[in-house]
Amino acid sequence: TVGTAAWLGRDYTPLPALLAQQHSDTGERRRFELDDGSLVQLNSDSAVDSDFNAQRRLLILRRGEIIVNVGADQRPFWVQTRDGIIRAQSPRLLARERDDGTLLAIQGGAATVFPGAGSTADSVTHGIQATKPLLFTASGSRTLAENGLDVWSWGDGVISARNMRLGDFLAELSRYRPGVLRCADEVADRRVSGTYQLANNDQVLALVAQSLHLRIDYRTRY
C-alpha cells in the first residue's frame, strides 16, 4: 500500500483548477456522480479530477473542499491532495485544502494518510464516537483543534457553529461570497452559535449582527 501511495504521489501535478473535470464557482456548491456510483459534493470554489482504472479509483483534489460518499466497489478508493494521499476505507470522507495543510474527516470506517510522496503513514479511524478531524502536511499530521465549526454542515447547505469566535465564523462565511469580509479586532472574540442557510449569506450576516448587537458597514457591493 505504501508503494502504491508513493507511486501516486510521484505522478501528482498541480494543474490549474480551471482545467479540472469538475469545478465550482465562489458561492456555488455542486454534486455529481462518479462512474462507480460514488457521490461527490464540491464546496465553494473547488475543483477535482477523477482517474479510474481496473486496479484502483483515484480522485484528485485540485482546489477547495469535497465530501465523498464512496460507492461500493472492490477497487481501493484514493484521494490525492496537495499535501499527500488518502486511502479511504470509510463510506463518507471530507477533504479540504487549507493554508496550513489538508483537513481530513471521515464518518464510519477508517482512512489512512500518506503525507507527501507516501513514504510514511498515519491512520485516523472514526468509530461510533467520531474522533476529531486530522490536519496533515507533506511532513506529517496532527489532530485538528476544535473551533466550534461543524465541518460537515456545508454538505447540507448550512454553516453550523457552536460557541465559535466571530472572527473565525466570518472567515468561514467569506468562502461563499466575493470580496472582503472582516470584523473589528475588538469584537473578533465574541461567540457565534446557530445554524444558518448558505444560500443567502447577506441574511446570515444580518442575523449574526442582530444577535451580537453589531453594525454592518458595506463599502462596496463586494
N, C-alpha and C positions, 0 to 999 in steps of 0.2 A: 504493500500500500504506500509506504514512504517513497519507493521508487516511482510509482505512478504519479504521486503528487509532485515529486521533483521534476518529472518529465513535463507535466502540465505547466508548472511554474516557469520552466525554461522557455516554453512556447508563448508565454503571455506577452502581448504587445499593447501598449497604451494608445489604442486607436481613438480618434475623436469621437465623442459620444453621438454627434450628429450623423455619423456613418453607421451607427448601430442598427440592427434589425428592428428593434423596438425602442421607442423613447417617448418621453412625456415633456410637456412644456411646464414652465413655472405656474403653479396653482392647479395643474391638471393631475389627476390620478387615473390610471388605466389598468384594465385587466385583459389578459389574453391566455390562451391555452396552448401548451406545447404538444408536440406530436405524440408524447407518451400519456397525455391526459393530465399532466401537471398544470395547475393553475398558478399563474404569476400575476402579482399586483405590483405596478410601478407607482412609487410615490412621486411627488412633485419634482420636476427637473431631474429625471432619472433615465438611464439607458442600459440595455442589456443585449447581448448576443447569445445564441444557443448553438451548440455544436454536438450533435449526437452521432454516434456510430454503433457498430454491432457490439462493442465491448463496454461502452460507458455513455452516460448522459452528462453533458457539461453545459453549465450556464455561466456566462461571463458578465460580471457587473462592471460596466464601463463608467457609470456615474450614479450617484444618488442612493436610492434605497429600494429594496424589494421585499415582498413576502411571497414565499413559495409554498403551496400545498402540493407536496410531492406525490406524483402518480404512482400507482402500483406497477412495478416493473422489476425484472430480475437484474437489470444492469445497475451498477452503482451510480449514484447521483452526486455530482461535484459542483461546487460553486467557486469560481475563480474571481479573486478580487485584487486590487492594487497591492494589498499587504500580505497576501498568501492565499491558500486554498483550503476549502472546507469540504469534508466528506460528510454528506448528510445521511444519517440513519434515523431521521426524525420525520414524521408526517408533515410538520409545519416548521418553516425556518424563516427568519428575518435577518437580512444583512444590510448594513448601511455604511457608506463611506463617510468618515468624519475627518476633520483636520488633524486629529490626534491618533487616527487609526481606523480600523474597521470594527463596527459593532456587530456582534452575533448573538441572536437569541433563538431558542427553539421551544416548541411545545410538544412534549412527549418524545420518547425515544432518546437519541443521542446524536452528537456531531463531533467530529474530530477536526481540529485546526492544524494546518501545516503552515507556520509562518514563513514568509519569504519564499524561497525556492523549494521548501518541503523537506529540509534535512532533519528537522525535529518535529515533534508532535505534542500538542496539548489537547486534552479532551474535555468537553463540557457536556454534562448529562442533566436533563430536566426530567425529574420524575413527577409523582403526584404533587409534591411540593416543589415548584419550579425554583431553581437557583437563579441568581442574578445574571443578567446578560454579560457577555465576555467582550472585552476590547482587546484587539490584537494588532500588532505591527509586524514588520518584517523581522524584528529581533525577538519577539516573544508576545506574551499575553498576560492579562490580568482581569480580575473581576471588576465590572463597571460599578462605580459608586452610584447609589440611588439619589436621584434629584427630584423625584415626585412625578415624573412623566411616565405614563403608560405607553411603552414603545410600540405596542401593537395597535393602539387605538386608531391610527390613521387608516388602517385597513377597513374600518367601519365608517370612515368619513368624518371622524371626530378627532379632536385633541382633548385628551383626558389628563387632568393634573390633580395631584393631591399634595397640598402644602408645598407648592413649587415656587421658587423665587420668581418674582415678576420679571427680572432681567432674563432669566433662563427661559421663562414662558414666551416672552416676546421674541427671543432668538429663535425658538422653535416655530412660532407662528410666522416669522418673517420668511421661512422657506416656501410659503404658499402665496406670496404676493411680491410684485416687483418693487423696486425702490428700497429705501432705508427705513427701518423700524427700530426705535430705541427709546429708552426712558432715562429720566434724570437720575443721577447717581443716588440722590437722597431717597428715592422710592424703590430702587432696584431690589432691595431685600424684602419688600412686602410680599405676602404669600397669596398664591392663587390656588383655588380648588374648584373643581367642577368639570363638566363635560360640555364641549362647545362644538357646534357644527362647522366644519371647514369650508363648506360651500359659500359661506358669507363671513369672511374674516373681518370686514368692517364692523359687522354686528358683534363679533367676538370682542373686538377692541372696546366697543361701546359698553358691553355688559361688564367686562372686567373693570373698565374705568368707573362705571357706576358703583360696582361693589366695593371698590377701594377708594372711592371719592377722589378721583383723579381727573385732570383736564387733558383732553387730546388736542394737539396742535397739528394741523395738516399744512406743511409748507408748500407742497405741490400735489398733483394727483398721484405721484409716486411715493 
